Amino acid sequence: MELDQMWQSALGEIQAQLSRANFATWLKNSRLVDKKDGTFYISVPNGFAKQWVEEKYHKNLLGILRNMDGSVKKIEYVISNANSEAALVKKAPPVPTTNLLAQERMDLDYQTDPETGLNPRYRLSSYIVGPSNELAFAAAEAIINDVGRKYNPFFIYGGVGLGKTHLIQAIGNEVLIKYGKKLRPRYIPSEQFARDVVWGIRNKRMEDVKKKYRDVDMLIIDDIQFIGGKDKMEEEFFHTFNSLYELNKQIVISSDKPPHSLPILQERLRSRFEGGFVADVAYPEFEVRVAIIKSKLLEANRQLSDDVVNVIARRLKKNIRELEGVLKRILFTQEQKQMEITAAMAEDIITKATQSVTKRVDDDVILKAVADFFNISVADLISHSRRKEVVEPRQITMYLLRDISELSYPHIGEKMGRDHTTAIHSFEKINNEVNRNSTLSQKILMIKELIYTR
């Protein structure tokens, strides 16, 4: 059997065992390049893919290949440089060094393209996929293969530091590579969109602003929540949206909340968002966090023991940016002291990096944050309404008053216009469900972010 034919058959078998996103991330671009003396050589795109496939899928692949060819004794994985991706070569960084400060400078070498607004460091190949984001990843892949026709608009939402910007910019970069100058993507943060609209109004040059945002094949707008409640911004974006949509131009949007929870957003604009494909990016699972850490270590050409990697992944659960910041601090300590970092040292560094002065959180801040998140009023929270859309936020409020402020049950009951037994029931109900229900857990973590940022 020819090597390519054998490998396609093998991929067909293992694809049935994996999620679509995991297959696309780790094995889609692999090839069976050679066989010699019972050793089969499989090429993968980069070092991290090599490490991941060896750890996660080696036994499966070995078994599949042995069923096809009894002469298979072992598999060797090699890194292929066949895909040069010429469109991004001129912006590629230098070879990673062992110096952490050099690594920081290397990150700065990725220059944002002034024409597209895209940063070439963001690629699908470097986006770590797991259950928390595989739906969004699969949708991104489908969009790249059928721009403007598949999942339009694409609306992705999730908390701070979960990789939304990475994924939506990766869509634009993959489109550039796949289609070249045939398709023109443009990435823009919503704050920039707002500044451009203000500039256009003040200088009577709104036609220039309209041309900038409508003369594209793909508009990628980040953090759309920031235009909520700004009437002129919403109005202009509504018309921009319609203009692009009617021409089958792709629209990609990110937000910290789903469309129905965006504050003071015009109903007609909210319905446009909900009419497309809406996907969430949740807090990454432990295995995904481990994979992210190992990927960053590989980029920096550095090493940490598995025990240390596991400590970092276990302690930093909800924010990838925070995780990366702590990892840099640990690597800096390792470099300065010229010694191996132990798990105990990592624990100490993480504690010092993440500790903050605990301040008493005002009760009303908690109530306001919950109300804002669910797009209801504080009056609804403390009312006696039994409507479904009010009951869960009310129970979450009582849970947070106990969890964050450590208030007594009678105090919580008085604050919410209930007796203390209702406060006990609400706390215990949410507390029992939060570790079993990932959707509820994500809601609470996002509300806590709102509380602490205030």
C-alpha positions as CSV (number, residue, x, y, z in Angstrom):
1,M,0.0,0.0,0.0
2,E,1.4,3.5,-0.9
3,L,2.3,5.6,2.1
4,D,-0.2,8.4,1.3
5,Q,-3.0,5.9,0.8
6,M,-2.1,4.1,4.0
7,W,-1.9,7.3,6.1
8,Q,-5.3,8.5,4.8
9,S,-6.8,5.3,5.8
10,A,-5.2,5.6,9.3
11,L,-6.4,9.1,9.6
12,G,-9.9,8.0,8.8
13,E,-9.8,5.6,11.6
14,I,-8.4,7.9,14.3
15,Q,-10.6,10.7,13.2
16,A,-13.6,8.6,14.3
17,Q,-12.1,8.4,17.8
18,L,-11.4,12.2,18.2
19,S,-13.5,15.4,18.3
20,R,-13.4,17.3,15.0
21,A,-11.4,20.2,16.7
22,N,-8.7,17.9,18.2
23,F,-8.3,16.1,14.9
24,A,-7.9,19.3,13.0
25,T,-5.4,20.7,15.6
26,W,-3.1,17.8,16.0
27,L,-3.4,15.4,13.0
28,K,-5.0,17.0,10.0
29,N,-1.7,18.3,8.6
30,S,0.4,15.2,9.4
31,R,1.8,12.8,6.8
32,L,3.4,9.4,6.7
33,V,6.7,10.3,4.9
34,D,8.8,7.2,5.0
35,K,9.2,3.6,6.4
36,K,12.5,1.8,6.9
37,D,13.3,-1.4,8.8
38,G,9.9,-1.5,10.5
39,T,10.0,2.2,11.6
40,F,7.3,4.4,10.2
41,Y,8.1,8.2,10.1
42,I,5.2,10.6,10.6
43,S,5.7,14.3,10.0
44,V,3.9,16.9,12.0
45,P,4.0,20.8,11.6
46,N,5.9,21.8,14.7
47,G,7.6,20.6,17.9
48,F,4.6,21.1,20.1
49,A,2.4,19.0,17.8
50,K,5.1,16.3,17.9
51,Q,5.1,16.3,21.7
52,W,1.3,16.2,21.9
53,V,0.8,13.4,19.4
54,E,3.5,11.3,21.1
55,E,1.8,11.7,24.5
56,K,-1.8,11.5,23.5
57,Y,-2.2,9.5,20.3
58,H,0.9,7.3,19.9
59,K,-0.7,4.0,21.1
60,N,-3.8,4.6,18.9
61,L,-1.7,5.3,15.8
62,L,0.6,2.4,16.4
63,G,-2.3,0.0,16.7
64,I,-4.0,1.3,13.6
65,L,-0.8,1.1,11.5
66,R,0.0,-2.4,12.8
67,N,-3.4,-3.6,11.7
68,M,-2.7,-2.3,8.2
69,D,0.9,-3.5,8.0
70,G,2.3,-6.3,10.2
71,S,5.9,-5.1,9.7
72,V,5.4,-1.9,11.8
73,K,7.6,-2.0,14.8
74,K,7.7,1.6,15.9
75,I,6.8,5.1,15.0
76,E,9.1,8.1,14.8
77,Y,7.7,11.6,14.7
78,V,9.6,14.3,12.7
79,I,8.9,18.0,12.2
80,S,8.2,19.0,8.6
81,N,9.1,22.4,7.2
82,A,7.2,21.8,4.0
83,N,4.6,24.4,4.7
84,S,6.6,27.7,4.4
85,E,3.5,29.9,4.6
86,A,5.2,32.6,2.6
87,A,2.5,35.1,3.3
88,L,3.8,35.5,6.9
89,V,7.5,34.7,6.5
90,K,8.5,38.4,6.4
91,K,6.9,38.9,9.8
92,A,8.3,35.7,11.5
93,P,10.3,36.2,14.6
94,P,13.9,35.1,15.1
95,V,14.8,31.7,16.4
96,P,13.9,31.4,20.1
97,T,16.7,31.8,22.6
98,T,17.2,30.7,26.1
99,N,17.1,34.3,27.4
100,L,13.7,35.2,28.8
101,L,14.1,38.9,28.0
102,A,15.0,38.0,24.5
103,Q,11.8,36.0,24.3
104,E,9.9,39.1,25.4
105,R,11.5,41.1,22.6
106,M,10.7,38.3,20.2
107,D,7.0,38.7,21.0
108,L,7.3,42.4,20.0
109,D,8.8,41.4,16.6
110,Y,5.3,40.3,15.5
111,Q,4.1,43.6,14.0
112,T,0.4,44.3,13.4
113,D,-0.4,44.7,9.7
114,P,-1.6,48.3,9.3
115,E,-3.8,47.3,6.4
116,T,-5.6,44.4,8.0
117,G,-5.1,45.2,11.7
118,L,-4.1,41.5,12.2
119,N,-1.2,40.3,14.3
120,P,0.4,37.3,12.5
121,R,1.3,35.5,15.7
122,Y,-2.3,34.4,16.0
123,R,-2.8,31.2,14.1
124,L,-5.1,28.2,14.4
125,S,-2.1,25.9,14.6
126,S,-1.1,27.5,17.9
127,Y,-4.6,27.6,19.4
128,I,-5.0,24.9,22.0
129,V,-8.3,23.1,21.7
130,G,-10.3,21.3,24.3
131,P,-13.9,20.8,25.4
132,S,-14.2,24.4,26.5
133,N,-13.6,25.8,23.1
134,E,-13.9,23.1,20.5
135,L,-17.3,24.3,19.1
136,A,-15.9,27.8,18.5
137,F,-12.8,26.3,16.9
138,A,-14.8,24.0,14.6
139,A,-17.0,26.9,13.5
140,A,-13.8,29.0,12.8
141,E,-12.5,26.3,10.5
142,A,-15.8,26.1,8.7
143,I,-15.8,29.8,8.2
144,I,-12.3,29.8,6.7
145,N,-13.4,27.2,4.1
146,D,-16.6,29.0,3.2
147,V,-16.2,32.7,3.9
148,G,-19.4,34.7,4.1
149,R,-21.7,31.7,3.6
150,K,-21.1,29.4,6.6
151,Y,-22.0,30.8,10.0
152,N,-22.5,34.4,9.2
153,P,-22.3,36.3,11.5
154,F,-20.1,34.4,13.9
155,F,-20.5,35.6,17.5
156,I,-18.1,34.3,20.1
157,Y,-18.3,35.2,23.8
158,G,-16.5,34.4,27.0
159,G,-14.6,35.8,30.0
160,V,-11.4,37.8,30.0
161,G,-8.2,36.1,28.9
162,L,-9.8,33.0,27.4
163,G,-8.4,33.3,23.9
164,K,-11.2,35.0,22.0
165,T,-8.9,37.5,20.4
166,H,-6.5,34.7,19.4
167,L,-9.3,32.8,17.7
168,I,-10.9,35.7,15.8
169,Q,-7.6,37.0,14.6
170,A,-6.5,33.5,13.6
171,I,-9.5,33.4,11.3
172,G,-8.3,36.5,9.5
173,N,-4.7,35.2,9.2
174,E,-5.8,31.9,7.9
175,V,-8.0,33.6,5.3
176,L,-5.0,35.7,4.2
177,I,-2.9,32.6,3.8
178,K,-5.6,30.5,2.0
179,Y,-6.9,33.2,-0.4
180,G,-4.1,35.8,-0.6
181,K,-5.3,39.1,-2.1
182,K,-8.7,37.6,-3.2
183,L,-10.2,38.3,0.2
184,R,-9.6,41.3,2.4
185,P,-10.1,40.8,6.1
186,R,-10.0,43.7,8.6
187,Y,-9.7,43.3,12.4
188,I,-10.6,46.2,14.7
189,P,-11.3,46.6,18.5
190,S,-14.6,48.2,19.1
191,E,-13.0,51.1,20.9
192,Q,-11.2,51.9,17.6
193,F,-14.5,51.7,15.8
194,A,-16.0,54.2,18.3
195,R,-13.0,56.5,17.9
196,D,-13.3,56.4,14.1
197,V,-17.0,57.3,14.2
198,V,-16.4,60.2,16.6
199,W,-13.6,61.4,14.3
200,G,-15.8,61.1,11.2
201,I,-18.6,63.1,12.8
202,R,-16.3,65.8,14.1
203,N,-14.5,66.2,10.8
204,K,-17.6,65.6,8.6
205,R,-15.8,62.7,7.0
206,M,-18.2,59.8,7.8
207,E,-18.0,58.6,4.2
208,D,-14.3,57.8,4.8
209,V,-15.2,55.8,7.9
210,K,-18.0,53.9,6.1
211,K,-15.5,53.0,3.3
212,K,-13.0,51.8,5.8
213,Y,-15.4,49.3,7.4
214,R,-17.5,48.4,4.4
215,D,-14.9,48.0,1.7
216,V,-13.8,44.6,3.1
217,D,-14.6,40.9,2.6
218,M,-14.4,40.1,6.3
219,L,-14.9,42.4,9.3
220,I,-13.6,41.1,12.6
221,I,-14.6,43.3,15.6
222,D,-13.4,42.6,19.1
223,D,-15.2,43.4,22.4
224,I,-18.5,44.6,20.8
225,Q,-19.9,45.2,24.3
226,F,-18.1,48.5,24.5
227,I,-20.4,50.1,21.9
228,G,-23.5,49.2,23.9
229,G,-25.5,52.2,25.0
230,K,-23.7,54.5,22.6
231,D,-26.5,55.4,20.2
232,K,-24.5,56.7,17.3
233,M,-22.0,53.8,17.5
234,E,-24.8,51.3,17.5
235,E,-26.5,53.0,14.7
236,E,-23.4,53.1,12.5
237,F,-22.5,49.5,13.3
238,F,-26.0,48.4,12.5
239,H,-25.8,49.9,9.0
240,T,-22.3,48.6,8.5
241,F,-23.5,45.1,9.5
242,N,-26.4,45.2,7.1
243,S,-24.2,46.5,4.2
244,L,-21.7,43.7,4.6
245,Y,-24.3,41.0,5.3
246,E,-26.4,41.7,2.2
247,L,-23.2,41.2,0.1
248,N,-22.4,37.9,1.8
249,K,-19.3,39.5,3.5
250,Q,-18.2,37.6,6.6
251,I,-18.7,39.2,10.0
252,V,-16.9,37.9,13.1
253,I,-17.7,39.4,16.5
254,S,-16.4,38.8,20.0
255,S,-17.9,39.8,23.3
256,D,-17.7,39.1,27.1
257,K,-21.4,38.2,27.1
258,P,-23.9,36.4,24.8
259,P,-26.0,38.7,22.7
260,H,-29.1,38.6,25.0
261,S,-27.0,39.8,27.9
262,L,-25.4,42.8,26.2
263,P,-26.4,46.0,28.0
264,I,-28.5,48.6,26.3
265,L,-28.0,47.2,22.9
266,Q,-30.7,48.0,20.3
267,E,-33.0,45.0,19.9
268,R,-32.6,45.0,16.1
269,L,-28.8,44.8,16.5
270,R,-29.1,42.1,19.1
271,S,-31.4,40.0,16.8
272,R,-28.8,40.3,14.0
273,F,-26.2,38.8,16.3
274,E,-28.4,36.0,17.4
275,G,-29.4,35.2,13.9
276,G,-25.9,33.8,13.1
277,F,-23.8,31.2,14.9
278,V,-23.2,31.9,18.6
279,A,-20.5,30.0,20.4
280,D,-18.9,30.4,23.8
281,V,-15.4,29.9,25.0
282,A,-15.4,28.6,28.6
283,Y,-12.7,28.4,31.2
284,P,-10.1,25.9,30.0
285,E,-9.9,22.4,31.5
286,F,-6.8,21.3,33.4
287,E,-5.4,19.3,30.4
288,V,-5.9,22.3,28.2
289,R,-4.0,24.5,30.7
290,V,-1.2,22.0,30.8
291,A,-1.1,22.0,27.0
292,I,-0.9,25.8,26.9
293,I,2.0,25.9,29.4
294,K,3.9,23.3,27.4
295,S,3.3,25.2,24.2
296,K,4.7,28.4,25.8
297,L,7.7,26.5,27.1
298,L,8.4,25.2,23.6
299,E,8.2,28.6,22.1
300,A,10.7,30.0,24.7
301,N,12.9,26.9,24.3
302,R,12.7,26.4,28.1
303,Q,11.9,23.5,30.3
304,L,10.1,22.9,33.6
305,S,9.3,19.6,35.3
306,D,5.9,18.0,35.0
307,D,5.3,18.7,38.7
308,V,5.8,22.4,38.2
309,V,3.7,22.5,35.1
310,N,0.9,20.7,37.0
311,V,1.2,23.2,39.9
312,I,0.8,26.1,37.5
313,A,-2.2,24.5,35.7
314,R,-3.9,23.6,39.0
315,R,-3.5,27.0,40.6
316,L,-4.4,29.2,37.6
317,K,-7.8,28.2,36.3
318,K,-9.7,31.0,34.7
319,N,-7.4,33.4,32.8
320,I,-4.9,32.4,30.2
321,R,-3.2,35.8,30.3
322,E,-2.7,35.5,34.1
323,L,-1.3,32.0,33.5
324,E,1.2,33.2,30.9
325,G,2.3,36.1,33.2
326,V,3.0,33.7,36.1
327,L,4.8,31.3,33.8
328,K,7.1,34.2,32.7
329,R,7.8,35.1,36.4
330,I,8.7,31.5,37.1
331,L,11.0,31.3,34.1
332,F,12.6,34.6,35.1
333,T,13.3,33.3,38.6
334,Q,14.8,30.2,37.1
335,E,17.0,32.3,34.9
336,Q,18.1,34.7,37.6
337,K,18.9,32.0,40.2
338,Q,20.3,29.5,37.7
339,M,18.6,26.6,39.4
340,E,15.8,24.2,38.7
341,I,12.4,25.3,39.9
342,T,10.7,22.9,42.3
343,A,7.0,22.5,42.8
344,A,7.2,24.1,46.2
345,M,9.1,27.1,44.7
346,A,6.4,27.4,42.0
347,E,3.7,27.4,44.7
348,D,5.4,30.2,46.5
349,I,5.9,32.3,43.3
350,I,2.3,31.8,42.3
351,T,1.0,32.8,45.7
352,K,3.1,36.0,45.7
353,A,2.1,36.8,42.1
354,T,-1.6,36.4,42.7
355,Q,-2.1,37.6,46.2
356,S,-3.8,41.0,46.7
357,V,-5.0,43.0,49.6
358,T,-8.4,41.7,50.5
359,K,-10.9,44.5,50.6
360,R,-14.5,44.3,51.9
361,V,-16.8,44.1,48.9
362,D,-19.8,46.3,49.3
363,D,-23.1,44.3,49.2
364,D,-24.6,46.7,46.6
365,V,-21.6,46.1,44.2
366,I,-22.5,42.4,44.2
367,L,-26.2,43.0,43.6
368,K,-25.4,45.4,40.8
369,A,-22.9,43.1,39.1
370,V,-25.4,40.2,39.1
371,A,-28.2,42.4,37.8
372,D,-26.0,43.8,35.0
373,F,-24.8,40.3,34.0
374,F,-28.3,39.0,33.6
375,N,-29.6,42.3,32.2
376,I,-32.2,42.8,34.9
377,S,-32.6,45.4,37.6
378,V,-31.6,45.3,41.2
379,A,-35.3,45.8,42.1
380,D,-36.0,42.5,40.2
381,L,-33.4,40.7,42.4
382,I,-35.0,41.7,45.7
383,S,-38.6,41.4,44.4
384,H,-40.8,38.5,45.2
385,S,-41.2,37.6,41.6
386,R,-40.9,33.8,40.8
387,R,-40.1,34.3,37.1
388,K,-37.4,31.9,35.9
389,E,-35.2,34.6,34.6
390,V,-35.1,36.2,38.1
391,V,-34.9,33.1,40.4
392,E,-31.5,31.9,39.3
393,P,-29.8,35.4,39.5
394,R,-31.4,35.9,43.0
395,Q,-30.0,32.5,44.2
396,I,-26.6,33.4,42.7
397,T,-26.7,36.8,44.5
398,M,-27.2,35.1,47.9
399,Y,-24.5,32.6,47.1
400,L,-22.0,35.4,46.3
401,L,-22.9,37.4,49.3
402,R,-22.0,34.4,51.4
403,D,-19.0,33.3,49.3
404,I,-17.3,36.7,48.8
405,S,-18.4,38.8,51.8
406,E,-18.9,35.9,54.2
407,L,-22.1,37.5,55.5
408,S,-24.3,35.7,58.0
409,Y,-27.5,34.1,56.6
410,P,-29.8,36.4,58.6
411,H,-27.9,39.4,57.1
412,I,-28.2,38.0,53.5
413,G,-31.9,37.3,54.1
414,E,-32.5,40.8,55.3
415,K,-30.6,42.3,52.3
416,M,-32.7,40.2,49.9
417,G,-36.0,40.7,51.6
418,R,-36.2,37.0,52.7
419,D,-35.7,35.0,55.9
420,H,-32.4,33.2,56.7
421,T,-33.7,29.8,55.6
422,T,-34.1,31.0,52.1
423,A,-30.6,32.3,52.1
424,I,-29.3,28.9,53.4
425,H,-31.2,27.1,50.7
426,S,-30.0,29.3,47.9
427,F,-26.3,29.1,49.0
428,E,-26.4,25.3,49.4
429,K,-28.2,24.8,46.1
430,I,-25.7,26.9,44.1
431,N,-22.7,25.5,46.1
432,N,-23.7,21.9,45.3
433,E,-24.3,22.6,41.6
434,V,-21.3,24.8,40.8
435,N,-18.8,22.0,40.5
436,R,-21.1,19.8,38.4
437,N,-22.5,22.4,36.1
438,S,-19.8,24.1,33.9
439,T,-22.3,26.6,32.6
440,L,-23.2,27.8,36.1
441,S,-19.5,27.8,37.1
442,Q,-18.7,30.0,34.1
443,K,-21.5,32.4,34.9
444,I,-20.3,32.8,38.5
445,L,-16.6,33.3,37.5
446,M,-17.6,36.0,35.0
447,I,-19.8,37.8,37.6
448,K,-16.9,37.7,40.0
449,E,-14.7,39.4,37.3
450,L,-17.3,42.1,37.1
451,I,-17.3,42.5,40.9
452,Y,-13.6,42.7,41.3
453,T,-13.1,45.1,38.4
454,R,-15.4,47.5,40.2
